[in-house]
Amino acid sequence: MHMPHPEHPLLTAVRNSDTEAVATLLLDAYGTPHAHGPHVAAALRLAADALDHRVLDALLKQADLDALDLNGIDADGRTPLLRAVDRSAHDIATALHFAGADPRVADREGRDALALARHWHTTGTGAGVHRRTVRDGDGAICRELVIGGQTVRDGHTAILTHLEWCCGITTPFAELLDRAMAEPEVDHPVWGAAVVAAAGREGPALPPVWDAAAALRHHPDPLARYFGAEVLRCINLYDESGEDEESPFDTPLIDLFLPWAEQEEDPRVMRPLAAGLTGAMDPRAEKPLPALTRHPDAQVRSWAVGGLHWQVQQGNTDALAAVLACTRDANTGVREGACRALLRARADDPAPCDALAACLSDPEEAVRVTAAVQLALRDDHRGDALLDALDGIVDRTSPYYWPLHDVWQHRRNP
């Protein structure tokens, strides 16, 4: 009787969405990719088709890229990238593209990734994909896709915008704004793709974008103001002026953002404003940050506390008081960010370490671990028991891997 061959363990791990097992099967004892064979490429396709971004990310980071066969053609004549584009899977498509998948490879109909994205953006959805329109909890209209019974966001416009930018196609600013505002949720991937496409321009094409984005600060629709603020702060963020060279955008950004932040009432718009103030080098940007740690929106508070590291290190009492208060914030991310901001606080002040020690009993593990790490880096041993309990059970897929590595390095070279 013919017995079927058992499935390769890597494929089983992918089907089970077991990132730890995937990492173990891909890496040898020295952390070097060693797995080869058709099962590696099959694992990539399986993860991509399952829209499992966590497993796909583990494969792209830890497998041998040649073995993954990113541009391999399947039985339907498509690469993994083309399949992701066809299924509107923005996060999968961009991950494959950034890993080295070639968007110029065409399917049997002669369409490369850009042409396929443009086709579905114009005409509808891909094969086996059904579009539906729903309303979220706030009553806003959202577009979703149902793929094999799984609901995902409609990402064709985001993929198209990303590929246009990567291919050097200049999409008009007004069209980018329209594409973004067609989706009411600013965390939809089309917003990020449109902002990057606008803010990532170079040379003479950039000043008109700055002017168009700045003009949106007076727009009555908060979504338009959000887009303008996000484009402006990303233009400044992407500037490649060296540390010894003054950024041409930093001072104009603060000239715009300081009065804008004082008048802005929409919490969504305040997020890029706070992020821009946090990332600016102009010392004027520091003044509103302590007050912004008390803003009603958690993301605004998170950005603000992240911008107080330098002031805390310099012994600014208002900044330190704000960060200490944030260690008791209702939001997990704000508390975690506050723990990080206390790392460089003055060593002769017991308050930062006492606040970190109090966070060792936080209900969220991420906050407890972050507090223990910061204590260890400050040579305070009150969190050592928590860190020791993680020894041997944290692998490279864990968000704690590199913080614990920093502790190990600090203890080795105090």
C-alpha positions, 0 to 999 in steps of 0.5 A: 500500500502506498503511503503518502510522504509526511508533510515537511515540518516547516510547512506544518509550522507555517500552517499552524502560524507558529513563528517560533517553530519556523525560526527554529527550523530555519536557523542553525545553532549559530543563528545562520540561515541553513534551510534549503530545498523546495519546501522553503519556497513552498512555505513562503507561498503558503504564508503569503496565501494565508495572509499570515504577515507574522510568519511571512516576516519570519521567513523573509528575515530568517530564511535564505533568500535564494531558497525562498525563490521570491520571483518563482512562477507558480502553476497559475503563472504568477509570482508570490508578489502578483498573487498578493497584488491580485488579492489586495494584500497590501502588507504582504505585497509590500513585504515581498517587494521590500525583500527583493521581489521584482515587480517587473515580472509579468503574469501570463496576460503580460501584466506586471505588479503595477499593471495588475494593481492599476487594473484592479484599482480601476475595475474592481477586485481580483480573482476569488475576491468579493468587495463589500461596503460596511459601516464601522462603530462610528458609522463611517463607511469602510470598504472590505474584501472577503477572500476565502471567507477571510475579511481584509481591508481593500488594499489595491489603491494602497498597493498601486500608490506604493508601486507608482512611487517605487517606479518613479511615477509622480502621482499628482498631490491632489490625486494622492489626497483624494485616494487617502480621503476616500478611506475614512480611517487614517490607519488604512494603508493607503494613507501611509502610501499616499503620504510617502509618495508625496513626502518622498519627492526630491529636488524641485518637485518637493517645494510645491508639495510642501506648499500644498500640504501647508495650505491644508491646515485651514481645510474644514475637513480634519482628514485633509488637515491630517494629510497635510500635517503628516506630509509636512512632518514626513518631509522633515523626517525624510530630510537627509541633511547631515548633523552639521547641516541645518535642515531646510524644513525644521524651522518652517515646520515649527513655525507652522506646527506650534500655532496649529497645535494650539488651535487644533481640536481634532485628536487625529490631526494632533497625532502628526502634529505631536509627532512632528514636534517630537522629531524636530530639532528646533528647541522651540518644539520642546515647550509644548511636549510636557502639556501634550502628555496630558492630551485626551488622545493616547497616541498624542500622549505617546508621541509627546512622552517619546519626545521628552528623552533629551529634556529628562536627560538634561534634568528638566523638572517639568519634563521629568514630572510629566514622564513620571506621571505617564508611568501611571497612564491608562494606556499601555503604550504610554506607560511603556514609552515613559519607562524608556524615557527614564533611562537617562534620567539623573543617577542621583535622583531616586524617583526614576528608579522608584517609578520603574520599580513600581512598574514591575507589577504593571498588569501588562507584561510589555511594561513590566519587561521594559521597566526591568530592562531600564532598571538593569541598564541603570544598575538597579537590580530590582527587576533582575528576577523578572529578566532572569525568568525570561532567560532561555525562553526568548528567541529572535522572534520575541520583541524582548530579544534585543532589549535583553541583549542590551542588558547582557551587553551592559552587564558584560561591559559596564 
